[in-house]
Amino acid sequence: MTRTFVAVDGGGSKTDVVVGDETGRVLACHRGPGSSPHSLGLDAAVNLLDSLVREALAVADLSMADRAELYLAGADLPIEVDALMSAVSELGWAGEHRVDNDLFALLRAGTADPNAIAVVCGSGINCVGCRADGKVARFLALGGVSGDWGGGRHLANLMLWHAARAEDGRGPATLLSGVVADHFRRPAVADVSIGLHLGEIDHTELDSLAPKLFDAASAGDPVARRVVNRQASEIVAMATVAADRLGLLDSDFAVVLGGGVLRARQPMLMDEVTAGMLAAAPKARISVADDLPVAGAALLALEAFGTITPAVEERIRGAVGDARQHTAFGTHDR
C-alpha cells in the first residue's frame, strides 16, 4: 500500500498544509492563519493545526496518514518541541510524527545540500545551520530578550520611531515621516501614534508598512538606509555565526534565504547581504528559496520514507508550485 504523509509549515501569519503520498503525488493543499504557539499559546495553536490538518485529510479522502511532518515558528526550545510533539501525537493524524522549527522546512525547500544555512527574515528573524554529519547550529530566537534584531514587525516599529522623532524635532529629518502618515492615511505621524495607542489602529497593520522602508532607502533617505544596512548586517551575522559553529566558513555550502522581507529581493538589502556573506565565507552559495517551505516539509517526509528520488522531488515541487499559482493555498500570506 502506498504510504501517505501530512506536511505542515506553520508561521506567524499563515499555515500551509500538504497531504501527499510516497510517489510525490499531492492529494490536498490547504492554507490557514498563523499557528505559531508564541503568538497563540500551545492549546490554541494545536487546536488550529488540528482543524487545518483534518480539513486537508478530508479533501484527500484519508482518515489519517502514515507520517506527519510539522515545522512551526515558535518551536524553538527543546521543551517547546517536546510539548508540541506530545500534543499532536495524541490527535491521530498519522502513525508517526516529527515536530521542529519551521526553518528546517525552509532549508529543505531551498536546497538538498547537507551543508547549509537558512535565514528567515519575515515577521521576525531566525537562523539554523546543518552539516553533513548531522551537527546543527541554531539560535534561541525569542525576540529582543535573546538578542534578536530585525524582521518586518521590528522594521515597521523602527520606521514609526524614526518618523515620530523627526516630526517632533528629536531626530533627523527623514522621508519616513511622510511615508508613515500616508500609509495610515493620517495627517501626521503623531496621529498614527495616537491611533495605535487608543486602539483605533490595529498593531497588526504595521506589518504592511515595512516594505516602504526600502522605497525610502532607495530614494536616498539616510535614516532609512541605515536601518536597511543594519538589517543586512544582522542577517549576515546570524548566517556567519552559524557557519562558524559548524566549521563551514572555508567550505562550499548553501545559504538559503526566506521570509517576506528577503523574498521581496530588495536590491539594496540583497546586495548588502551577498557582499557581507561572501566576505566572511567566499565559497558560500546564496539563494532565495523560490518554493514554499511546506514543499520542504513534504520532502522531509519522503526522506523519512526513504523513497525520495530526483523525479519524486521534482513532482512534489511542481505540484506545490501549481497549487500556489492557482491559489489552492487560499488568501493568507506572509
Secondary structure by P-SEA (a helix, b strand, c coil): ccccbbbbbbcccbbbbbbbcccccccbbbbbcccccccccaaaaaaaaaaaaaaaaaaaccccccbbbbbbcccccaaaaaaaaaaaaacccccccccccaaaaaaaaccccccbbbbbbccccccccccccbbbbbcccccccccccccaaaaaaaaaaaaaaaaaccccccaaaaaaaaaaccccaaaaaaaaaacccccccccccccaaaaaaaaccaaaaaaaaaaaaaaaaaaaaaaaaacccccbbbbbbbccccccccaaaaaaaaaaaaaacccbbbbcccccaaaaaaaaaaaaaccccaaaaaaaaaaaaaaaaacccccccc
